[in-house]
Amino acid sequence: MLIDNHGRPITYLRLAVTDKCNLRCFYCMPEEGLDWLSRAELMSYEEMLHVCRVMVNMGIEKIRITGGEPFVRKDIMQLLTAIAGLDGLKELSLTTNGVLTAPYVPELKKIGIRSVNLSLDTLDANRFFTITRRDEFANVIAAMEAMLHHDMEVKINAVVMDGKNTQDILPLVELTKDLPVSVRFIEEMPFNGDGHVYDGLHWDYVRILDEIKTKYPQIKKLDDPANSTAYNYQIPGHKGSVGIIAAYSRTFCGTCNRIRITPQGQLKTCLYDDGILNVRDLLREGIEDDRLRNILQEAFKHRPKDGWEAERTRAAQTGIHESMATIGG
């Protein structure tokens, strides 16, 4: 098992397969998009599978595929199928915005993906267009319905943004009444690329819960699974559940078991750090697996205690200017 320098097991890898996205959410990137990575800069599927195999052999039990938007990368099912077949991997999941996802749902279920995080900040089609700058609301809802039809666990991720979608908190909670979904509200973070000025956190996890209690005072706290990033709740009589993720407040760092690899191969041992090393470059230099394992283990021995420490270190160097699309959010 992998253990970091603070005694935390590392069992969960988030692998971003592309920086590209077919939405243009204002809090993530400018309307014209970003300076996309070239094909040569992206890790190849062979390189991604190689790294996943090495890390599973080191103790990684769960891999989540993220982006950008994973389904904009050509032949993504080939990679998903290959990773799903790795010996020792206990769980493969993914995060998607749902725009292109619905047709893939039966195949996702067939290869063993049981849980999908669906990004959806509003249930209002007009606000969806305002936030994402794309008219794709119907496709996202179709993806959710397809996942539920195939008995997949659906977690809806909604970033709470002051003056933009706070009126959607209660309607999103209402989804849990008749649908077996987990609606998770996420504090807004300063990973915004060049498209949006982050002016501080206005809706923290306490305020979000207080808003929910205005309509559902009977909401009850659930036991949180080990290493959970969310505070989990349920409203009596509802089929689904509610989660609140203190992504900016960073209250869960003490039990964090996850690491990230960006589309260009940058290893991040904390969402807020600037990257520790580039595994793509190491593979292209022909590194042997034993040497790669040693380098990774050494990197995990220098993991920040929490996101605040990582951000302080980074701010002293470059500050945070990247988009969540480039780091797998």
DOKOL-241118 format. One record per residue (C-alpha): x, y, z; residue in one letter; chain. Coordinates in pm, whole numbers, plus 50000, padded with zeros to 5 digits. Layout:
BEGIN
+-------+-------+-------+------+-------+
|     u |     v |     w | rest | kette |
+-------+-------+-------+------+-------+
|     X |     Y |     Z |    a |     A |
...
+-------+-------+-------+------+-------+
***
This chain:
BEGIN
+-------+-------+-------+------+-------+
|     u |     v |     w | rest | kette |
+-------+-------+-------+------+-------+
| 50000 | 50000 | 50000 |    m |     A |
| 50113 | 50353 | 49923 |    l |     A |
| 50144 | 50579 | 50227 |    i |     A |
| 50233 | 50947 | 50209 |    d |     A |
| 50450 | 51144 | 50450 |    n |     A |
| 50147 | 51226 | 50667 |    h |     A |
| 50040 | 50864 | 50708 |    g |     A |
| 49755 | 50884 | 50456 |    r |     A |
| 49701 | 50586 | 50225 |    p |     A |
| 49696 | 50670 | 49853 |    i |     A |
| 49445 | 50448 | 49675 |    t |     A |
| 49268 | 50673 | 49424 |    y |     A |
| 49397 | 50812 | 49092 |    l |     A |
| 49213 | 51077 | 48891 |    r |     A |
| 49337 | 51063 | 48533 |    l |     A |
| 49249 | 51351 | 48299 |    a |     A |
| 49251 | 51227 | 47940 |    v |     A |
| 49208 | 51562 | 47763 |    t |     A |
| 49200 | 51933 | 47832 |    d |     A |
| 48935 | 51991 | 47565 |    k |     A |
| 48568 | 52041 | 47646 |    c |     A |
| 48253 | 52092 | 47442 |    n |     A |
| 48110 | 52338 | 47695 |    l |     A |
| 48244 | 52682 | 47782 |    r |     A |
| 48140 | 52725 | 48146 |    c |     A |
| 48225 | 53083 | 48237 |    f |     A |
| 48391 | 52986 | 48565 |    y |     A |
| 48625 | 52745 | 48388 |    c |     A |
| 48737 | 52904 | 48062 |    m |     A |
| 48677 | 53195 | 47823 |    p |     A |
| 48412 | 53164 | 47552 |    e |     A |
| 48671 | 53105 | 47279 |    e |     A |
| 48822 | 52818 | 47476 |    g |     A |
| 49181 | 52772 | 47588 |    l |     A |
| 49513 | 52715 | 47416 |    d |     A |
| 49452 | 52344 | 47372 |    w |     A |
| 49735 | 52097 | 47403 |    l |     A |
| 49865 | 51950 | 47080 |    s |     A |
| 49833 | 51577 | 47022 |    r |     A |
| 50204 | 51533 | 47088 |    a |     A |
| 50171 | 51708 | 47425 |    e |     A |
| 49889 | 51481 | 47538 |    l |     A |
| 49971 | 51147 | 47689 |    m |     A |
| 49888 | 50868 | 47446 |    s |     A |
| 49643 | 50599 | 47550 |    y |     A |
| 49935 | 50354 | 47567 |    e |     A |
| 50118 | 50586 | 47807 |    e |     A |
| 49807 | 50634 | 48020 |    m |     A |
| 49748 | 50261 | 48040 |    l |     A |
| 50114 | 50204 | 48128 |    h |     A |
| 50100 | 50452 | 48416 |    v |     A |
| 49770 | 50309 | 48539 |    c |     A |
| 49912 | 49956 | 48538 |    r |     A |
| 50219 | 50065 | 48734 |    v |     A |
| 50011 | 50255 | 48988 |    m |     A |
| 49759 | 49973 | 49035 |    v |     A |
| 50052 | 49743 | 49106 |    n |     A |
| 50167 | 49997 | 49366 |    m |     A |
| 49833 | 50002 | 49548 |    g |     A |
| 49593 | 50225 | 49354 |    i |     A |
| 49248 | 50065 | 49384 |    e |     A |
| 49023 | 50321 | 49214 |    k |     A |
| 49071 | 50521 | 48895 |    i |     A |
| 48842 | 50802 | 48782 |    r |     A |
| 48864 | 50922 | 48423 |    i |     A |
| 48812 | 51296 | 48386 |    t |     A |
| 48887 | 51576 | 48141 |    g |     A |
| 48812 | 51837 | 48016 |    g |     A |
| 48535 | 51620 | 47881 |    e |     A |
| 48650 | 51260 | 47833 |    p |     A |
| 48412 | 51184 | 47547 |    f |     A |
| 48554 | 51452 | 47318 |    v |     A |
| 48871 | 51243 | 47290 |    r |     A |
| 48854 | 50999 | 47001 |    k |     A |
| 48814 | 50630 | 47080 |    d |     A |
| 48787 | 50690 | 47456 |    i |     A |
| 48608 | 50356 | 47501 |    m |     A |
| 48926 | 50177 | 47398 |    q |     A |
| 49111 | 50328 | 47692 |    l |     A |
| 48825 | 50272 | 47935 |    l |     A |
| 48797 | 49908 | 47834 |    t |     A |
| 49171 | 49853 | 47873 |    a |     A |
| 49187 | 50017 | 48215 |    i |     A |
| 48879 | 49826 | 48332 |    a |     A |
| 49068 | 49504 | 48259 |    g |     A |
| 49369 | 49582 | 48478 |    l |     A |
| 49436 | 49313 | 48737 |    d |     A |
| 49399 | 49452 | 49089 |    g |     A |
| 49182 | 49752 | 49000 |    l |     A |
| 48871 | 49748 | 49216 |    k |     A |
| 48678 | 50038 | 49066 |    e |     A |
| 48674 | 50245 | 48747 |    l |     A |
| 48450 | 50550 | 48732 |    s |     A |
| 48431 | 50871 | 48532 |    l |     A |
| 48324 | 51233 | 48538 |    t |     A |
| 48139 | 51377 | 48238 |    t |     A |
| 47932 | 51678 | 48143 |    n |     A |
| 47685 | 51445 | 47973 |    g |     A |
| 47671 | 51618 | 47634 |    v |     A |
| 47796 | 51314 | 47438 |    l |     A |
| 47753 | 51045 | 47701 |    t |     A |
| 47408 | 50890 | 47655 |    a |     A |
| 47494 | 50661 | 47358 |    p |     A |
| 47790 | 50516 | 47550 |    y |     A |
| 47600 | 50425 | 47866 |    v |     A |
| 47522 | 50059 | 47777 |    p |     A |
| 47886 | 49996 | 47690 |    e |     A |
| 48005 | 50174 | 48006 |    l |     A |
| 47784 | 49945 | 48210 |    k |     A |
| 47909 | 49640 | 48019 |    k |     A |
| 48276 | 49706 | 48100 |    i |     A |
| 48196 | 49747 | 48469 |    g |     A |
| 48157 | 50121 | 48527 |    i |     A |
| 47892 | 50146 | 48796 |    r |     A |
| 47925 | 50508 | 48906 |    s |     A |
| 47934 | 50831 | 48705 |    v |     A |
| 47971 | 51190 | 48820 |    n |     A |
| 47759 | 51418 | 48604 |    l |     A |
| 47839 | 51790 | 48603 |    s |     A |
| 47517 | 51992 | 48611 |    l |     A |
| 47498 | 52334 | 48774 |    d |     A |
| 47132 | 52412 | 48705 |    t |     A |
| 46800 | 52254 | 48607 |    l |     A |
| 46694 | 52562 | 48416 |    d |     A |
| 46769 | 52539 | 48043 |    a |     A |
| 46818 | 52913 | 48004 |    n |     A |
| 47058 | 52936 | 48297 |    r |     A |
| 47237 | 52628 | 48165 |    f |     A |
| 47300 | 52818 | 47840 |    f |     A |
| 47415 | 53126 | 48031 |    t |     A |
| 47660 | 52925 | 48242 |    i |     A |
| 47791 | 52690 | 47973 |    t |     A |
| 47746 | 52911 | 47663 |    r |     A |
| 47612 | 52603 | 47484 |    r |     A |
| 47258 | 52475 | 47417 |    d |     A |
| 47313 | 52120 | 47539 |    e |     A |
| 47080 | 52092 | 47840 |    f |     A |
| 46856 | 51829 | 47678 |    a |     A |
| 47154 | 51603 | 47603 |    n |     A |
| 47276 | 51623 | 47962 |    v |     A |
| 46935 | 51527 | 48097 |    i |     A |
| 46918 | 51242 | 47844 |    a |     A |
| 47252 | 51115 | 47974 |    a |     A |
| 47126 | 51120 | 48332 |    m |     A |
| 46813 | 50931 | 48234 |    e |     A |
| 47015 | 50672 | 48041 |    a |     A |
| 47242 | 50612 | 48341 |    m |     A |
| 46947 | 50568 | 48575 |    l |     A |
| 46778 | 50335 | 48325 |    h |     A |
| 47086 | 50115 | 48335 |    h |     A |
| 47096 | 50119 | 48716 |    d |     A |
| 47417 | 50319 | 48739 |    m |     A |
| 47499 | 50527 | 49044 |    e |     A |
| 47460 | 50890 | 48941 |    v |     A |
| 47627 | 51171 | 49133 |    k |     A |
| 47531 | 51518 | 49013 |    i |     A |
| 47803 | 51777 | 49074 |    n |     A |
| 47687 | 52138 | 49096 |    a |     A |
| 47926 | 52426 | 49157 |    v |     A |
| 47751 | 52690 | 49370 |    v |     A |
| 47819 | 53040 | 49238 |    m |     A |
| 47697 | 53359 | 49398 |    d |     A |
| 47454 | 53547 | 49175 |    g |     A |
| 47458 | 53275 | 48910 |    k |     A |
| 47281 | 52961 | 49025 |    n |     A |
| 47204 | 52976 | 49397 |    t |     A |
| 46835 | 52970 | 49303 |    q |     A |
| 46899 | 52618 | 49170 |    d |     A |
| 47005 | 52471 | 49505 |    i |     A |
| 46655 | 52376 | 49616 |    l |     A |
| 46535 | 52249 | 49274 |    p |     A |
| 46844 | 52028 | 49253 |    l |     A |
| 46774 | 51894 | 49602 |    v |     A |
| 46418 | 51820 | 49489 |    e |     A |
| 46561 | 51575 | 49234 |    l |     A |
| 46647 | 51342 | 49521 |    t |     A |
| 46280 | 51302 | 49613 |    k |     A |
| 46191 | 51066 | 49330 |    d |     A |
| 46529 | 50975 | 49179 |    l |     A |
| 46805 | 50763 | 49338 |    p |     A |
| 47070 | 51027 | 49268 |    v |     A |
| 47324 | 51197 | 49488 |    s |     A |
| 47321 | 51572 | 49434 |    v |     A |
| 47651 | 51720 | 49549 |    r |     A |
| 47703 | 52094 | 49587 |    f |     A |
| 48062 | 52209 | 49545 |    i |     A |
| 48218 | 52526 | 49678 |    e |     A |
| 48352 | 52741 | 49397 |    e |     A |
| 48730 | 52726 | 49358 |    m |     A |
| 48986 | 52965 | 49204 |    p |     A |
| 49068 | 52740 | 48907 |    f |     A |
| 48916 | 52955 | 48640 |    n |     A |
| 49160 | 52990 | 48350 |    g |     A |
| 49132 | 53332 | 48190 |    d |     A |
| 48757 | 53360 | 48178 |    g |     A |
| 48637 | 53458 | 48523 |    h |     A |
| 48776 | 53657 | 48814 |    v |     A |
| 48747 | 53465 | 49139 |    y |     A |
| 48662 | 53719 | 49408 |    d |     A |
| 48645 | 53491 | 49710 |    g |     A |
| 48409 | 53231 | 49849 |    l |     A |
| 48056 | 53360 | 49907 |    h |     A |
| 47879 | 53027 | 49949 |    w |     A |
| 48069 | 52794 | 50178 |    d |     A |
| 47946 | 52451 | 50285 |    y |     A |
| 47773 | 52594 | 50595 |    v |     A |
| 47574 | 52849 | 50396 |    r |     A |
| 47474 | 52589 | 50137 |    i |     A |
| 47339 | 52362 | 50410 |    l |     A |
| 47154 | 52651 | 50571 |    d |     A |
| 46988 | 52725 | 50236 |    e |     A |
| 46874 | 52364 | 50204 |    i |     A |
| 46734 | 52372 | 50556 |    k |     A |
| 46504 | 52664 | 50467 |    t |     A |
| 46286 | 52413 | 50281 |    k |     A |
| 46404 | 52086 | 50433 |    y |     A |
| 46469 | 52147 | 50803 |    p |     A |
| 46434 | 51773 | 50861 |    q |     A |
| 46744 | 51690 | 50657 |    i |     A |
| 46958 | 51435 | 50839 |    k |     A |
| 47333 | 51381 | 50843 |    k |     A |
| 47449 | 51044 | 50711 |    l |     A |
| 47767 | 50859 | 50800 |    d |     A |
| 48034 | 50961 | 50549 |    d |     A |
| 48226 | 50682 | 50373 |    p |     A |
| 48598 | 50659 | 50439 |    a |     A |
| 48795 | 50925 | 50250 |    n |     A |
| 48477 | 51103 | 50146 |    s |     A |
| 48516 | 51458 | 50017 |    t |     A |
| 48149 | 51527 | 50082 |    a |     A |
| 47938 | 51582 | 50390 |    y |     A |
| 47644 | 51353 | 50314 |    n |     A |
| 47278 | 51403 | 50405 |    y |     A |
| 46936 | 51262 | 50330 |    q |     A |
| 46588 | 51403 | 50352 |    i |     A |
| 46343 | 51155 | 50507 |    p |     A |
| 46126 | 51000 | 50238 |    g |     A |
| 46361 | 51090 | 49952 |    h |     A |
| 46512 | 50818 | 49732 |    k |     A |
| 46838 | 51002 | 49679 |    g |     A |
| 47087 | 51190 | 49893 |    s |     A |
| 47259 | 51527 | 49918 |    v |     A |
| 47629 | 51597 | 49950 |    g |     A |
| 47820 | 51917 | 50015 |    i |     A |
| 48185 | 51930 | 49912 |    i |     A |
| 48400 | 52187 | 50091 |    a |     A |
| 48639 | 52211 | 49797 |    a |     A |
| 48763 | 52559 | 49883 |    y |     A |
| 48737 | 52528 | 50263 |    s |     A |
| 48936 | 52204 | 50232 |    r |     A |
| 48801 | 52034 | 50541 |    t |     A |
| 48872 | 51683 | 50405 |    f |     A |
| 49247 | 51707 | 50346 |    c |     A |
| 49331 | 51502 | 50654 |    g |     A |
| 49190 | 51187 | 50494 |    t |     A |
| 49269 | 51261 | 50129 |    c |     A |
| 49361 | 50943 | 49943 |    n |     A |
| 49372 | 51082 | 49587 |    r |     A |
| 49633 | 51195 | 49342 |    i |     A |
| 49594 | 51337 | 48990 |    r |     A |
| 49760 | 51310 | 48653 |    i |     A |
| 49690 | 51585 | 48401 |    t |     A |
| 49644 | 51524 | 48025 |    p |     A |
| 50008 | 51614 | 47964 |    q |     A |
| 50129 | 51375 | 48232 |    g |     A |
| 50186 | 51609 | 48524 |    q |     A |
| 50152 | 51433 | 48859 |    l |     A |
| 49969 | 51639 | 49121 |    k |     A |
| 49964 | 51505 | 49474 |    t |     A |
| 49722 | 51786 | 49567 |    c |     A |
| 49466 | 51967 | 49356 |    l |     A |
| 49620 | 52298 | 49463 |    y |     A |
| 49984 | 52216 | 49391 |    d |     A |
| 50170 | 52304 | 49072 |    d |     A |
| 50266 | 51949 | 48979 |    g |     A |
| 50546 | 51733 | 49116 |    i |     A |
| 50685 | 51557 | 48809 |    l |     A |
| 50590 | 51461 | 48455 |    n |     A |
| 50527 | 51090 | 48402 |    v |     A |
| 50479 | 51136 | 48026 |    r |     A |
| 50833 | 51264 | 47991 |    d |     A |
| 50971 | 50982 | 48203 |    l |     A |
| 50798 | 50722 | 47987 |    l |     A |
| 50920 | 50884 | 47667 |    r |     A |
| 51273 | 50875 | 47804 |    e |     A |
| 51232 | 50497 | 47833 |    g |     A |
| 51228 | 50469 | 48212 |    i |     A |
| 51203 | 50119 | 48354 |    e |     A |
| 50900 | 50040 | 48568 |    d |     A |
| 51107 | 49977 | 48882 |    d |     A |
| 51269 | 50318 | 48849 |    r |     A |
| 50932 | 50482 | 48782 |    l |     A |
| 50788 | 50323 | 49097 |    r |     A |
| 51079 | 50453 | 49303 |    n |     A |
| 51036 | 50806 | 49167 |    i |     A |
| 50662 | 50800 | 49238 |    l |     A |
| 50712 | 50671 | 49590 |    q |     A |
| 50962 | 50948 | 49657 |    e |     A |
| 50713 | 51207 | 49529 |    a |     A |
| 50447 | 51080 | 49769 |    f |     A |
| 50689 | 51136 | 50057 |    k |     A |
| 50673 | 51511 | 49997 |    h |     A |
| 50296 | 51558 | 49978 |    r |     A |
| 50153 | 51881 | 50126 |    p |     A |
| 49969 | 51845 | 50455 |    k |     A |
| 49665 | 52013 | 50302 |    d |     A |
| 49547 | 52232 | 50017 |    g |     A |
| 49634 | 52548 | 50206 |    w |     A |
| 49999 | 52450 | 50232 |    e |     A |
| 50002 | 52355 | 49863 |    a |     A |
| 49844 | 52685 | 49763 |    e |     A |
| 50085 | 52890 | 49977 |    r |     A |
| 50381 | 52717 | 49816 |    t |     A |
| 50240 | 52767 | 49472 |    r |     A |
| 50139 | 53128 | 49525 |    a |     A |
| 50494 | 53208 | 49629 |    a |     A |
| 50604 | 53080 | 49289 |    q |     A |
| 50341 | 53136 | 49020 |    t |     A |
| 49994 | 53168 | 49172 |    g |     A |
| 49688 | 52983 | 49040 |    i |     A |
| 49589 | 53073 | 48686 |    h |     A |
| 49494 | 52741 | 48527 |    e |     A |
| 49154 | 52614 | 48427 |    s |     A |
| 48993 | 52318 | 48600 |    m |     A |
| 48965 | 52171 | 48250 |    a |     A |
| 49341 | 52125 | 48235 |    t |     A |
| 49377 | 51936 | 48563 |    i |     A |
| 49080 | 51703 | 48577 |    g |     A |
| 48875 | 51892 | 48834 |    g |     A |
+-------+-------+-------+------+-------+
***
